[in-house]
């Protein structure tokens, strides 16, 4: 009985393997789109350092000495920041190539508080 169960389990797992491969392939081919704004969900905003991460290009956008820089990693001396420990916000209303032009709006809309939380607010863009 145990052999039959083991063989059946192996057959099921072997048949599921192509399904998993197709699902992984499909994830990268079509970007996720916000149903309200119809924008591709491309950027994460990190309020504590006022930086963006581009999920399509795998690049960070952040300020250094008043200039916006694009790099694959946040510099080590950027305040000891770790992207894995800090909060981020998925930007749903912009999917072009220059997210830094909206920093003042995102700064107001997603203020970073001293207790390490993001307080979401409603901001008029007019």
Backbone atoms as SQL, in Angstrom:
CREATE TABLE atoms (id INTEGER PRIMARY KEY, chain TEXT, resi INTEGER, resn TEXT, atom TEXT, x REAL, y REAL, z REAL);
INSERT INTO atoms VALUES
  (1, 'A', 1, 'UNK', 'N', 0.819, -1.192, 0.000),
  (2, 'A', 1, 'UNK', 'CA', 0.000, 0.000, 0.000),
  (3, 'A', 1, 'UNK', 'C', 0.862, 1.255, 0.000),
  (4, 'A', 2, 'UNK', 'N', 1.957, 1.210, 0.794),
  (5, 'A', 2, 'UNK', 'CA', 2.859, 2.357, 0.851),
  (6, 'A', 2, 'UNK', 'C', 3.525, 2.589, -0.495),
  (7, 'A', 3, 'UNK', 'N', 3.856, 1.502, -1.199),
  (8, 'A', 3, 'UNK', 'CA', 4.490, 1.637, -2.515),
  (9, 'A', 3, 'UNK', 'C', 3.545, 2.295, -3.509),
  (10, 'A', 4, 'UNK', 'N', 2.294, 1.908, -3.483),
  (11, 'A', 4, 'UNK', 'CA', 1.315, 2.488, -4.404),
  (12, 'A', 4, 'UNK', 'C', 1.169, 3.984, -4.128),
  (13, 'A', 5, 'UNK', 'N', 1.096, 4.356, -2.856),
  (14, 'A', 5, 'UNK', 'CA', 0.981, 5.771, -2.489),
  (15, 'A', 5, 'UNK', 'C', 2.215, 6.549, -2.927),
  (16, 'A', 6, 'UNK', 'N', 3.404, 5.984, -2.718),
  (17, 'A', 6, 'UNK', 'CA', 4.645, 6.631, -3.110),
  (18, 'A', 6, 'UNK', 'C', 4.734, 6.794, -4.627),
  (19, 'A', 7, 'UNK', 'N', 4.374, 5.792, -5.367),
  (20, 'A', 7, 'UNK', 'CA', 4.409, 5.862, -6.832),
  (21, 'A', 7, 'UNK', 'C', 3.402, 6.896, -7.333),
  (22, 'A', 8, 'UNK', 'N', 2.202, 6.898, -6.761),
  (23, 'A', 8, 'UNK', 'CA', 1.189, 7.867, -7.168),
  (24, 'A', 8, 'UNK', 'C', 1.648, 9.301, -6.878),
  (25, 'A', 9, 'UNK', 'N', 2.264, 9.507, -5.722),
  (26, 'A', 9, 'UNK', 'CA', 2.768, 10.834, -5.362),
  (27, 'A', 9, 'UNK', 'C', 3.855, 11.281, -6.330),
  (28, 'A', 10, 'UNK', 'N', 4.770, 10.406, -6.671),
  (29, 'A', 10, 'UNK', 'CA', 5.838, 10.740, -7.615),
  (30, 'A', 10, 'UNK', 'C', 5.280, 11.075, -8.996),
  (31, 'A', 11, 'UNK', 'N', 4.292, 10.318, -9.445),
  (32, 'A', 11, 'UNK', 'CA', 3.679, 10.603, -10.746),
  (33, 'A', 11, 'UNK', 'C', 3.005, 11.972, -10.759),
  (34, 'A', 12, 'UNK', 'N', 2.328, 12.307, -9.687),
  (35, 'A', 12, 'UNK', 'CA', 1.678, 13.612, -9.600),
  (36, 'A', 12, 'UNK', 'C', 2.723, 14.718, -9.631),
  (37, 'A', 13, 'UNK', 'N', 3.795, 14.569, -8.864),
  (38, 'A', 13, 'UNK', 'CA', 4.848, 15.588, -8.830),
  (39, 'A', 13, 'UNK', 'C', 5.534, 15.736, -10.176),
  (40, 'A', 14, 'UNK', 'N', 5.766, 14.646, -10.875),
  (41, 'A', 14, 'UNK', 'CA', 6.400, 14.708, -12.192),
  (42, 'A', 14, 'UNK', 'C', 5.487, 15.435, -13.179),
  (43, 'A', 15, 'UNK', 'N', 4.190, 15.187, -13.109),
  (44, 'A', 15, 'UNK', 'CA', 3.248, 15.845, -14.016),
  (45, 'A', 15, 'UNK', 'C', 3.067, 17.324, -13.690),
  (46, 'A', 16, 'UNK', 'N', 3.271, 17.731, -12.442),
  (47, 'A', 16, 'UNK', 'CA', 3.106, 19.135, -12.063),
  (48, 'A', 16, 'UNK', 'C', 4.311, 19.994, -12.423),
  (49, 'A', 17, 'UNK', 'N', 5.467, 19.394, -12.619),
  (50, 'A', 17, 'UNK', 'CA', 6.673, 20.165, -12.873),
  (51, 'A', 17, 'UNK', 'C', 6.543, 21.091, -14.086),
  (52, 'A', 18, 'UNK', 'N', 6.040, 20.674, -15.249),
  (53, 'A', 18, 'UNK', 'CA', 5.894, 21.612, -16.369),
  (54, 'A', 18, 'UNK', 'C', 4.920, 22.752, -16.057),
  (55, 'A', 19, 'UNK', 'N', 3.904, 22.501, -15.243),
  (56, 'A', 19, 'UNK', 'CA', 2.964, 23.541, -14.875),
  (57, 'A', 19, 'UNK', 'C', 3.668, 24.638, -14.096),
  (58, 'A', 20, 'UNK', 'N', 4.535, 24.272, -13.156),
  (59, 'A', 20, 'UNK', 'CA', 5.276, 25.262, -12.394),
  (60, 'A', 20, 'UNK', 'C', 6.203, 26.063, -13.300),
  (61, 'A', 21, 'UNK', 'N', 6.850, 25.407, -14.243),
  (62, 'A', 21, 'UNK', 'CA', 7.756, 26.107, -15.153),
  (63, 'A', 21, 'UNK', 'C', 6.991, 27.125, -16.002),
  (64, 'A', 22, 'UNK', 'N', 5.796, 26.763, -16.458),
  (65, 'A', 22, 'UNK', 'CA', 5.002, 27.690, -17.246),
  (66, 'A', 22, 'UNK', 'C', 4.541, 28.870, -16.402),
  (67, 'A', 23, 'UNK', 'N', 4.188, 28.613, -15.160),
  (68, 'A', 23, 'UNK', 'CA', 3.735, 29.696, -14.295),
  (69, 'A', 23, 'UNK', 'C', 4.867, 30.686, -14.056),
  (70, 'A', 24, 'UNK', 'N', 6.083, 30.203, -13.827),
  (71, 'A', 24, 'UNK', 'CA', 7.214, 31.096, -13.619),
  (72, 'A', 24, 'UNK', 'C', 7.492, 31.910, -14.867),
  (73, 'A', 25, 'UNK', 'N', 7.400, 31.283, -16.027),
  (74, 'A', 25, 'UNK', 'CA', 7.654, 31.975, -17.278),
  (75, 'A', 25, 'UNK', 'C', 6.627, 33.083, -17.501),
  (76, 'A', 26, 'UNK', 'N', 5.382, 32.838, -17.146),
  (77, 'A', 26, 'UNK', 'CA', 4.309, 33.807, -17.337),
  (78, 'A', 26, 'UNK', 'C', 4.451, 35.028, -16.451),
  (79, 'A', 27, 'UNK', 'N', 5.049, 34.887, -15.294),
  (80, 'A', 27, 'UNK', 'CA', 5.206, 36.007, -14.368),
  (81, 'A', 27, 'UNK', 'C', 6.068, 37.096, -14.995),
  (82, 'A', 28, 'UNK', 'N', 7.156, 36.724, -15.641),
  (83, 'A', 28, 'UNK', 'CA', 8.079, 37.703, -16.202),
  (84, 'A', 28, 'UNK', 'C', 7.597, 38.288, -17.520),
  (85, 'A', 29, 'UNK', 'N', 6.723, 37.611, -18.224),
  (86, 'A', 29, 'UNK', 'CA', 6.339, 38.085, -19.542),
  (87, 'A', 29, 'UNK', 'C', 5.319, 39.226, -19.486),
  (88, 'A', 30, 'UNK', 'N', 4.454, 39.285, -18.501),
  (89, 'A', 30, 'UNK', 'CA', 3.433, 40.309, -18.398),
  (90, 'A', 30, 'UNK', 'C', 3.569, 41.047, -17.079),
  (91, 'A', 31, 'UNK', 'N', 3.805, 42.368, -17.107),
  (92, 'A', 31, 'UNK', 'CA', 3.883, 43.095, -15.844),
  (93, 'A', 31, 'UNK', 'C', 2.509, 43.214, -15.193),
  (94, 'A', 32, 'UNK', 'N', 2.490, 43.296, -13.871),
  (95, 'A', 32, 'UNK', 'CA', 1.244, 43.508, -13.159),
  (96, 'A', 32, 'UNK', 'C', 0.776, 44.933, -13.411),
  (97, 'A', 33, 'UNK', 'N', -0.536, 45.118, -13.538),
  (98, 'A', 33, 'UNK', 'CA', -1.104, 46.431, -13.838),
  (99, 'A', 33, 'UNK', 'C', -2.139, 46.767, -12.782),
  (100, 'A', 34, 'UNK', 'N', -2.106, 48.016, -12.307),
  (101, 'A', 34, 'UNK', 'CA', -3.106, 48.489, -11.356),
  (102, 'A', 34, 'UNK', 'C', -4.428, 48.638, -12.093),
  (103, 'A', 35, 'UNK', 'N', -5.507, 48.028, -11.591),
  (104, 'A', 35, 'UNK', 'CA', -6.780, 48.086, -12.309),
  (105, 'A', 35, 'UNK', 'C', -7.412, 49.480, -12.346),
  (106, 'A', 36, 'UNK', 'N', -7.077, 50.331, -11.394),
  (107, 'A', 36, 'UNK', 'CA', -7.664, 51.677, -11.347),
  (108, 'A', 36, 'UNK', 'C', -6.916, 52.638, -12.258),
  (109, 'A', 37, 'UNK', 'N', -5.593, 52.701, -12.121),
  (110, 'A', 37, 'UNK', 'CA', -4.800, 53.679, -12.871),
  (111, 'A', 37, 'UNK', 'C', -4.303, 53.148, -14.214),
  (112, 'A', 38, 'UNK', 'N', -4.365, 51.843, -14.424),
  (113, 'A', 38, 'UNK', 'CA', -3.867, 51.184, -15.623),
  (114, 'A', 38, 'UNK', 'C', -2.355, 51.363, -15.807),
  (115, 'A', 39, 'UNK', 'N', -1.644, 51.635, -14.725),
  (116, 'A', 39, 'UNK', 'CA', -0.186, 51.755, -14.752),
  (117, 'A', 39, 'UNK', 'C', 0.438, 50.423, -14.354),
  (118, 'A', 40, 'UNK', 'N', 1.557, 50.104, -14.997),
  (119, 'A', 40, 'UNK', 'CA', 2.299, 48.913, -14.592),
  (120, 'A', 40, 'UNK', 'C', 2.861, 49.148, -13.196),
  (121, 'A', 41, 'UNK', 'N', 2.814, 48.130, -12.361),
  (122, 'A', 41, 'UNK', 'CA', 3.332, 48.237, -10.992),
  (123, 'A', 41, 'UNK', 'C', 4.838, 48.015, -11.055),
  (124, 'A', 42, 'UNK', 'N', 5.555, 49.127, -11.184),
  (125, 'A', 42, 'UNK', 'CA', 6.972, 49.077, -11.496),
  (126, 'A', 42, 'UNK', 'C', 7.878, 49.561, -10.361),
  (127, 'A', 43, 'UNK', 'N', 7.446, 50.527, -9.559),
  (128, 'A', 43, 'UNK', 'CA', 8.322, 51.157, -8.574),
  (129, 'A', 43, 'UNK', 'C', 7.883, 50.909, -7.141),
  (130, 'A', 44, 'UNK', 'N', 8.892, 50.764, -6.278),
  (131, 'A', 44, 'UNK', 'CA', 8.695, 50.808, -4.837),
  (132, 'A', 44, 'UNK', 'C', 9.335, 52.096, -4.343),
  (133, 'A', 45, 'UNK', 'N', 8.669, 52.758, -3.411),
  (134, 'A', 45, 'UNK', 'CA', 9.191, 53.972, -2.805),
  (135, 'A', 45, 'UNK', 'C', 9.569, 53.662, -1.363),
  (136, 'A', 46, 'UNK', 'N', 10.766, 54.071, -0.944),
  (137, 'A', 46, 'UNK', 'CA', 11.248, 53.882, 0.415),
  (138, 'A', 46, 'UNK', 'C', 11.232, 55.236, 1.119),
  (139, 'A', 47, 'UNK', 'N', 10.198, 55.509, 1.929),
  (140, 'A', 47, 'UNK', 'CA', 10.056, 56.831, 2.550),
  (141, 'A', 47, 'UNK', 'C', 11.187, 57.219, 3.493),
  (142, 'A', 48, 'UNK', 'N', 11.797, 56.269, 4.170),
  (143, 'A', 48, 'UNK', 'CA', 12.832, 56.616, 5.148),
  (144, 'A', 48, 'UNK', 'C', 14.104, 57.151, 4.500),
  (145, 'A', 49, 'UNK', 'N', 14.358, 56.833, 3.241),
  (146, 'A', 49, 'UNK', 'CA', 15.526, 57.390, 2.553),
  (147, 'A', 49, 'UNK', 'C', 15.130, 58.152, 1.292),
  (148, 'A', 50, 'UNK', 'N', 13.836, 58.255, 1.038),
  (149, 'A', 50, 'UNK', 'CA', 13.312, 58.955, -0.131),
  (150, 'A', 50, 'UNK', 'C', 13.985, 58.450, -1.407),
  (151, 'A', 51, 'UNK', 'N', 13.866, 57.137, -1.626),
  (152, 'A', 51, 'UNK', 'CA', 14.460, 56.489, -2.790),
  (153, 'A', 51, 'UNK', 'C', 13.420, 55.588, -3.453),
  (154, 'A', 52, 'UNK', 'N', 13.681, 55.229, -4.691),
  (155, 'A', 52, 'UNK', 'CA', 12.795, 54.351, -5.459),
  (156, 'A', 52, 'UNK', 'C', 13.569, 53.128, -5.918),
  (157, 'A', 53, 'UNK', 'N', 12.843, 52.020, -6.097),
  (158, 'A', 53, 'UNK', 'CA', 13.422, 50.828, -6.712),
  (159, 'A', 53, 'UNK', 'C', 12.592, 50.473, -7.928),
  (160, 'A', 54, 'UNK', 'N', 13.248, 50.350, -9.067),
  (161, 'A', 54, 'UNK', 'CA', 12.609, 50.007, -10.333),
  (162, 'A', 54, 'UNK', 'C', 12.659, 48.488, -10.494),
  (163, 'A', 55, 'UNK', 'N', 11.511, 47.825, -10.426),
  (164, 'A', 55, 'UNK', 'CA', 11.473, 46.368, -10.496),
  (165, 'A', 55, 'UNK', 'C', 11.757, 45.849, -11.904),
  (166, 'A', 56, 'UNK', 'N', 11.486, 46.638, -12.913),
  (167, 'A', 56, 'UNK', 'CA', 11.743, 46.204, -14.292),
  (168, 'A', 56, 'UNK', 'C', 13.232, 46.261, -14.612),
  (169, 'A', 57, 'UNK', 'N', 13.884, 47.365, -14.260),
  (170, 'A', 57, 'UNK', 'CA', 15.299, 47.545, -14.567),
  (171, 'A', 57, 'UNK', 'C', 16.218, 47.047, -13.454),
  (172, 'A', 58, 'UNK', 'N', 15.644, 46.740, -12.283),
  (173, 'A', 58, 'UNK', 'CA', 16.408, 46.289, -11.109),
  (174, 'A', 58, 'UNK', 'C', 17.431, 47.338, -10.671),
  (175, 'A', 59, 'UNK', 'N', 16.963, 48.610, -10.611),
  (176, 'A', 59, 'UNK', 'CA', 17.825, 49.723, -10.239),
  (177, 'A', 59, 'UNK', 'C', 17.181, 50.573, -9.159),
  (178, 'A', 60, 'UNK', 'N', 18.024, 51.169, -8.313),
  (179, 'A', 60, 'UNK', 'CA', 17.573, 52.129, -7.313),
  (180, 'A', 60, 'UNK', 'C', 17.761, 53.540, -7.856),
  (181, 'A', 61, 'UNK', 'N', 16.844, 54.429, -7.499),
  (182, 'A', 61, 'UNK', 'CA', 16.942, 55.852, -7.804),
  (183, 'A', 61, 'UNK', 'C', 16.992, 56.566, -6.458),
  (184, 'A', 62, 'UNK', 'N', 18.068, 57.318, -6.186),
  (185, 'A', 62, 'UNK', 'CA', 18.223, 57.988, -4.903),
  (186, 'A', 62, 'UNK', 'C', 19.097, 59.222, -5.086),
  (187, 'A', 63, 'UNK', 'N', 19.051, 60.111, -4.096),
  (188, 'A', 63, 'UNK', 'CA', 19.803, 61.359, -4.160),
  (189, 'A', 63, 'UNK', 'C', 21.148, 61.233, -3.462),
  (190, 'A', 64, 'UNK', 'N', 22.175, 61.784, -4.105),
  (191, 'A', 64, 'UNK', 'CA', 23.501, 61.902, -3.513),
  (192, 'A', 64, 'UNK', 'C', 23.981, 63.314, -3.809),
  (193, 'A', 65, 'UNK', 'N', 24.215, 64.091, -2.758),
  (194, 'A', 65, 'UNK', 'CA', 24.660, 65.485, -2.892),
  (195, 'A', 65, 'UNK', 'C', 23.726, 66.300, -3.784),
  (196, 'A', 66, 'UNK', 'N', 22.429, 66.093, -3.638),
  (197, 'A', 66, 'UNK', 'CA', 21.441, 66.867, -4.382),
  (198, 'A', 66, 'UNK', 'C', 21.179, 66.391, -5.799),
  (199, 'A', 67, 'UNK', 'N', 21.871, 65.366, -6.259),
  (200, 'A', 67, 'UNK', 'CA', 21.706, 64.830, -7.608),
  (201, 'A', 67, 'UNK', 'C', 21.073, 63.446, -7.537),
  (202, 'A', 68, 'UNK', 'N', 20.121, 63.171, -8.438),
  (203, 'A', 68, 'UNK', 'CA', 19.514, 61.852, -8.499),
  (204, 'A', 68, 'UNK', 'C', 20.456, 60.897, -9.199),
  (205, 'A', 69, 'UNK', 'N', 20.729, 59.768, -8.545),
  (206, 'A', 69, 'UNK', 'CA', 21.639, 58.740, -9.034),
  (207, 'A', 69, 'UNK', 'C', 20.841, 57.462, -9.272),
  (208, 'A', 70, 'UNK', 'N', 21.248, 56.688, -10.271),
  (209, 'A', 70, 'UNK', 'CA', 20.665, 55.383, -10.531),
  (210, 'A', 70, 'UNK', 'C', 21.766, 54.344, -10.358),
  (211, 'A', 71, 'UNK', 'N', 21.509, 53.335, -9.528),
  (212, 'A', 71, 'UNK', 'CA', 22.521, 52.306, -9.266),
  (213, 'A', 71, 'UNK', 'C', 21.839, 50.985, -8.922),
  (214, 'A', 72, 'UNK', 'N', 22.603, 49.914, -9.009),
  (215, 'A', 72, 'UNK', 'CA', 22.074, 48.590, -8.693),
  (216, 'A', 72, 'UNK', 'C', 21.926, 48.372, -7.200),
  (217, 'A', 73, 'UNK', 'N', 22.664, 49.130, -6.396),
  (218, 'A', 73, 'UNK', 'CA', 22.602, 48.990, -4.936),
  (219, 'A', 73, 'UNK', 'C', 22.610, 50.358, -4.271),
  (220, 'A', 74, 'UNK', 'N', 22.022, 50.397, -3.082),
  (221, 'A', 74, 'UNK', 'CA', 22.127, 51.592, -2.245),
  (222, 'A', 74, 'UNK', 'C', 23.537, 51.587, -1.656),
  (223, 'A', 75, 'UNK', 'N', 24.266, 52.700, -1.678),
  (224, 'A', 75, 'UNK', 'CA', 25.619, 52.713, -1.123),
  (225, 'A', 75, 'UNK', 'C', 25.645, 52.310, 0.354),
  (226, 'A', 76, 'UNK', 'N', 26.725, 51.692, 0.751),
  (227, 'A', 76, 'UNK', 'CA', 26.872, 51.231, 2.129),
  (228, 'A', 76, 'UNK', 'C', 26.780, 52.383, 3.116),
  (229, 'A', 77, 'UNK', 'N', 27.320, 53.534, 2.759),
  (230, 'A', 77, 'UNK', 'CA', 27.332, 54.676, 3.670),
  (231, 'A', 77, 'UNK', 'C', 26.043, 55.501, 3.611),
  (232, 'A', 78, 'UNK', 'N', 24.991, 54.931, 3.091),
  (233, 'A', 78, 'UNK', 'CA', 23.703, 55.622, 2.987),
  (234, 'A', 78, 'UNK', 'C', 22.906, 55.441, 4.273),
  (235, 'A', 79, 'UNK', 'N', 23.543, 55.664, 5.408),
  (236, 'A', 79, 'UNK', 'CA', 22.875, 55.608, 6.709),
  (237, 'A', 79, 'UNK', 'C', 22.666, 54.207, 7.238),
  (238, 'A', 80, 'UNK', 'N', 23.424, 53.228, 6.763),
  (239, 'A', 80, 'UNK', 'CA', 23.277, 51.862, 7.242),
  (240, 'A', 80, 'UNK', 'C', 21.938, 51.263, 6.864),
  (241, 'A', 81, 'UNK', 'N', 21.381, 51.685, 5.754),
  (242, 'A', 81, 'UNK', 'CA', 20.054, 51.273, 5.334),
  (243, 'A', 81, 'UNK', 'C', 20.037, 49.851, 4.801),
  (244, 'A', 82, 'UNK', 'N', 19.004, 49.105, 5.136),
  (245, 'A', 82, 'UNK', 'CA', 18.792, 47.774, 4.594),
  (246, 'A', 82, 'UNK', 'C', 17.399, 47.722, 3.975),
  (247, 'A', 83, 'UNK', 'N', 17.317, 47.414, 2.687),
  (248, 'A', 83, 'UNK', 'CA', 16.010, 47.378, 2.022),
  (249, 'A', 83, 'UNK', 'C', 15.138, 46.247, 2.545),
  (250, 'A', 84, 'UNK', 'N', 15.733, 45.264, 3.202),
  (251, 'A', 84, 'UNK', 'CA', 14.962, 44.146, 3.712),
  (252, 'A', 84, 'UNK', 'C', 14.328, 44.427, 5.063),
  (253, 'A', 85, 'UNK', 'N', 14.826, 45.423, 5.789),
  (254, 'A', 85, 'UNK', 'CA', 14.304, 45.718, 7.118),
  (255, 'A', 85, 'UNK', 'C', 13.379, 46.928, 7.148),
  (256, 'A', 86, 'UNK', 'N', 13.386, 47.738, 6.112),
  (257, 'A', 86, 'UNK', 'CA', 12.606, 48.964, 6.125),
  (258, 'A', 86, 'UNK', 'C', 11.335, 48.825, 5.290),
  (259, 'A', 87, 'UNK', 'N', 10.410, 49.716, 5.537),
  (260, 'A', 87, 'UNK', 'CA', 9.129, 49.693, 4.850),
  (261, 'A', 87, 'UNK', 'C', 9.233, 50.310, 3.470),
  (262, 'A', 88, 'UNK', 'N', 8.351, 49.850, 2.580),
  (263, 'A', 88, 'UNK', 'CA', 8.288, 50.409, 1.247),
  (264, 'A', 88, 'UNK', 'C', 6.839, 50.503, 0.806),
  (265, 'A', 89, 'UNK', 'N', 6.604, 51.290, -0.226),
  (266, 'A', 89, 'UNK', 'CA', 5.264, 51.500, -0.755),
  (267, 'A', 89, 'UNK', 'C', 5.302, 51.208, -2.247),
  (268, 'A', 90, 'UNK', 'N', 4.359, 50.432, -2.727),
  (269, 'A', 90, 'UNK', 'CA', 4.245, 50.168, -4.154),
  (270, 'A', 90, 'UNK', 'C', 3.569, 51.357, -4.819),
  (271, 'A', 91, 'UNK', 'N', 4.222, 51.956, -5.796),
  (272, 'A', 91, 'UNK', 'CA', 3.674, 53.109, -6.509),
  (273, 'A', 91, 'UNK', 'C', 2.743, 52.589, -7.600),
  (274, 'A', 92, 'UNK', 'N', 1.475, 52.993, -7.521),
  (275, 'A', 92, 'UNK', 'CA', 0.475, 52.481, -8.453),
  (276, 'A', 92, 'UNK', 'C', 0.056, 53.485, -9.514),
  (277, 'A', 93, 'UNK', 'N', 0.578, 54.714, -9.428),
  (278, 'A', 93, 'UNK', 'CA', 0.097, 55.742, -10.347),
  (279, 'A', 93, 'UNK', 'C', 1.163, 56.270, -11.298),
  (280, 'A', 94, 'UNK', 'N', 2.278, 55.549, -11.459),
  (281, 'A', 94, 'UNK', 'CA', 3.339, 55.996, -12.356),
  (282, 'A', 94, 'UNK', 'C', 4.142, 54.797, -12.824),
  (283, 'A', 95, 'UNK', 'N', 4.427, 54.723, -14.137),
  (284, 'A', 95, 'UNK', 'CA', 5.228, 53.619, -14.645),
  (285, 'A', 95, 'UNK', 'C', 6.203, 54.034, -15.747),
  (286, 'A', 96, 'UNK', 'N', 6.533, 55.321, -15.818),
  (287, 'A', 96, 'UNK', 'CA', 7.480, 55.798, -16.815),
  (288, 'A', 96, 'UNK', 'C', 8.907, 55.699, -16.253),
  (289, 'A', 97, 'UNK', 'N', 9.863, 56.408, -16.831),
  (290, 'A', 97, 'UNK', 'CA', 11.265, 56.222, -16.472),
  (291, 'A', 97, 'UNK', 'C', 11.840, 57.200, -15.451),
  (292, 'A', 98, 'UNK', 'N', 11.087, 58.177, -14.956),
  (293, 'A', 98, 'UNK', 'CA', 11.648, 59.169, -14.049),
  (294, 'A', 98, 'UNK', 'C', 10.766, 59.355, -12.811),
  (295, 'A', 99, 'UNK', 'N', 10.807, 58.425, -11.854),
  (296, 'A', 99, 'UNK', 'CA', 9.938, 58.545, -10.686),
  (297, 'A', 99, 'UNK', 'C', 10.323, 59.690, -9.760),
  (298, 'A', 100, 'UNK', 'N', 11.558, 60.156, -9.848),
  (299, 'A', 100, 'UNK', 'CA', 12.023, 61.201, -8.938),
  (300, 'A', 100, 'UNK', 'C', 11.295, 62.523, -9.130),
  (301, 'A', 101, 'UNK', 'N', 10.641, 62.716, -10.264),
  (302, 'A', 101, 'UNK', 'CA', 9.897, 63.957, -10.470),
  (303, 'A', 101, 'UNK', 'C', 8.689, 64.069, -9.551),
  (304, 'A', 102, 'UNK', 'N', 8.282, 62.964, -8.937),
  (305, 'A', 102, 'UNK', 'CA', 7.127, 62.958, -8.036),
  (306, 'A', 102, 'UNK', 'C', 7.524, 62.834, -6.566),
  (307, 'A', 103, 'UNK', 'N', 8.783, 63.082, -6.250),
  (308, 'A', 103, 'UNK', 'CA', 9.251, 62.904, -4.876),
  (309, 'A', 103, 'UNK', 'C', 8.482, 63.790, -3.901),
  (310, 'A', 104, 'UNK', 'N', 8.156, 65.017, -4.290),
  (311, 'A', 104, 'UNK', 'CA', 7.438, 65.900, -3.354),
  (312, 'A', 104, 'UNK', 'C', 6.036, 65.369, -3.069),
  (313, 'A', 105, 'UNK', 'N', 5.376, 64.803, -4.063),
  (314, 'A', 105, 'UNK', 'CA', 4.045, 64.223, -3.870),
  (315, 'A', 105, 'UNK', 'C', 4.145, 62.976, -3.000),
  (316, 'A', 106, 'UNK', 'N', 5.105, 62.098, -3.285),
  (317, 'A', 106, 'UNK', 'CA', 5.241, 60.860, -2.519),
  (318, 'A', 106, 'UNK', 'C', 5.712, 61.135, -1.094),
  (319, 'A', 107, 'UNK', 'N', 6.521, 62.164, -0.912),
  (320, 'A', 107, 'UNK', 'CA', 6.965, 62.551, 0.426),
  (321, 'A', 107, 'UNK', 'C', 5.770, 62.959, 1.283),
  (322, 'A', 108, 'UNK', 'N', 4.819, 63.694, 0.679),
  (323, 'A', 108, 'UNK', 'CA', 3.622, 64.114, 1.414),
  (324, 'A', 108, 'UNK', 'C', 2.629, 62.968, 1.583),
  (325, 'A', 109, 'UNK', 'N', 2.496, 62.154, 0.556),
  (326, 'A', 109, 'UNK', 'CA', 1.505, 61.074, 0.572),
  (327, 'A', 109, 'UNK', 'C', 1.909, 59.919, 1.491),
  (328, 'A', 110, 'UNK', 'N', 3.209, 59.656, 1.595),
  (329, 'A', 110, 'UNK', 'CA', 3.707, 58.542, 2.413),
  (330, 'A', 110, 'UNK', 'C', 4.785, 59.030, 3.378),
  (331, 'A', 111, 'UNK', 'N', 4.420, 59.862, 4.346),
  (332, 'A', 111, 'UNK', 'CA', 5.442, 60.363, 5.278),
  (333, 'A', 111, 'UNK', 'C', 5.968, 59.247, 6.176),
  (334, 'A', 112, 'UNK', 'N', 7.250, 59.305, 6.442),
  (335, 'A', 112, 'UNK', 'CA', 7.898, 58.328, 7.317),
  (336, 'A', 112, 'UNK', 'C', 7.914, 58.897, 8.722),
  (337, 'A', 113, 'UNK', 'N', 7.398, 58.151, 9.669),
  (338, 'A', 113, 'UNK', 'CA', 7.322, 58.629, 11.048),
  (339, 'A', 113, 'UNK', 'C', 8.515, 58.130, 11.854),
  (340, 'A', 114, 'UNK', 'N', 8.726, 58.738, 13.001),
  (341, 'A', 114, 'UNK', 'CA', 9.876, 58.380, 13.832),
  (342, 'A', 114, 'UNK', 'C', 9.768, 56.972, 14.424),
  (343, 'A', 115, 'UNK', 'N', 8.561, 56.406, 14.471),
  (344, 'A', 115, 'UNK', 'CA', 8.423, 55.050, 15.010),
  (345, 'A', 115, 'UNK', 'C', 8.600, 53.979, 13.928),
  (346, 'A', 116, 'UNK', 'N', 9.028, 54.391, 12.732),
  (347, 'A', 116, 'UNK', 'CA', 9.331, 53.433, 11.678),
  (348, 'A', 116, 'UNK', 'C', 8.132, 52.957, 10.905),
  (349, 'A', 117, 'UNK', 'N', 7.060, 53.730, 10.896),
  (350, 'A', 117, 'UNK', 'CA', 5.869, 53.342, 10.164),
  (351, 'A', 117, 'UNK', 'C', 5.569, 54.367, 9.083),
  (352, 'A', 118, 'UNK', 'N', 4.841, 53.918, 8.093),
  (353, 'A', 118, 'UNK', 'CA', 4.419, 54.798, 7.016),
  (354, 'A', 118, 'UNK', 'C', 2.987, 55.209, 7.295),
  (355, 'A', 119, 'UNK', 'N', 2.758, 56.493, 7.295),
  (356, 'A', 119, 'UNK', 'CA', 1.412, 57.007, 7.501),
  (357, 'A', 119, 'UNK', 'C', 0.880, 57.447, 6.139),
  (358, 'A', 120, 'UNK', 'N', -0.116, 56.734, 5.619),
  (359, 'A', 120, 'UNK', 'CA', -0.674, 57.060, 4.316),
  (360, 'A', 120, 'UNK', 'C', -1.637, 58.218, 4.452),
  (361, 'A', 121, 'UNK', 'N', -1.478, 59.221, 3.595),
  (362, 'A', 121, 'UNK', 'CA', -2.352, 60.373, 3.600),
  (363, 'A', 121, 'UNK', 'C', -2.904, 60.596, 2.193),
  (364, 'A', 122, 'UNK', 'N', -3.931, 61.402, 2.109),
  (365, 'A', 122, 'UNK', 'CA', -4.492, 61.765, 0.815),
  (366, 'A', 122, 'UNK', 'C', -3.925, 63.124, 0.420),
  (367, 'A', 123, 'UNK', 'N', -3.343, 63.194, -0.782),
  (368, 'A', 123, 'UNK', 'CA', -2.716, 64.412, -1.245),
  (369, 'A', 123, 'UNK', 'C', -3.330, 64.808, -2.572),
  (370, 'A', 124, 'UNK', 'N', -3.693, 66.047, -2.703),
  (371, 'A', 124, 'UNK', 'CA', -4.207, 66.564, -3.965),
  (372, 'A', 124, 'UNK', 'C', -3.028, 66.905, -4.853),
  (373, 'A', 125, 'UNK', 'N', -3.063, 66.470, -6.108),
  (374, 'A', 125, 'UNK', 'CA', -1.974, 66.758, -7.041),
  (375, 'A', 125, 'UNK', 'C', -2.220, 68.031, -7.835),
  (376, 'A', 126, 'UNK', 'N', -3.271, 68.740, -7.514),
  (377, 'A', 126, 'UNK', 'CA', -3.581, 69.973, -8.251),
  (378, 'A', 126, 'UNK', 'C', -2.930, 71.169, -7.626);
